Amino acid sequence: MSPGTPRPRRTHAQARAEMREGILRLGREQLETRGAAALSVREIARGLGVASSAVYRHVSSREELLTLLVVDAYTDLADRVDAALADSTGSNADNTGSSGSTTRPLPTMVHAIRRWAVANPSRWALIYGTPVPGYAAPADTTTIPGTRVMGVFLGILADGAGSGTPAGDRPAPSPELTQVLAEGTEELGVVASPRTAADGVLAWSSLIGLISAEIFGQLGPELSALGGELLDRWIADTTCHFGLG
């Protein structure tokens, strides 16, 4: 642009997108430095160099800011998982040898989740840690982004179900649990038997718990340093149980 040439004016959509990105950026910084319970919309306005009213047009309260950050974290995690699976599939297609070996999506997905959690502990804490006092995430806004990763996870498990390790004495799901699981898998677009769905929920919960225990230091310094190895053992057990050779 030559001297004296007027700068092109931003459209309303561009200005709104820039403001939203600024709010998210400073919101993430606050998560790291002060925690979710101490988020401040006014502090974000000061950081952006604008009046509080300008920010309040985008997020009307601390609760709305929290929701924005929750959706942002869920979406970023899901996008990273999708990208890892896509990259793995592409690499496999380019390098398939005479054995015809195929991609193993469960390890790819699980390691992508852990990498994101290790790189973003405050955001992981926001979506999978202790609930923020006085805040309840609105289901109509957070359910779809919040279940993207779990839907992919259950779909992977369902693909191998039926050929894995028998469940032993584990009881069949009750009619009440079966109904809830059927509704949940239908919403996720996953076809799975009640037993597979129930076992999948247990596997998902243990995965989140294991990663959280590492991230939050609940395993102690010695075991936390071996989080990757523990995760590989979880992968081996889950692969065996669901027949995901």
Protein Blocks (a to p, Z undefined) as FASTA:
>chain_A
ZZhiacddddfklmmmmmmmmmmmmmmmmmmmnojklgcfklmmmmnopafklmmmmmgb
fklmmmmmmmmmmmmmmmmmmmmmmmmmmmmmmmocfkopacdfklmmmmmmmmmmmmmm
mlmmmmmmccdehiacdfklmmmmmmmmmmmmmmmmmmmgoiaccekjaccddfklmmmm
mmmmmmnopacdfklmmmmmmmmmmmmmmmmmmmnopnojklmmmmmmmmmmmmmmmmmm
nopZZ
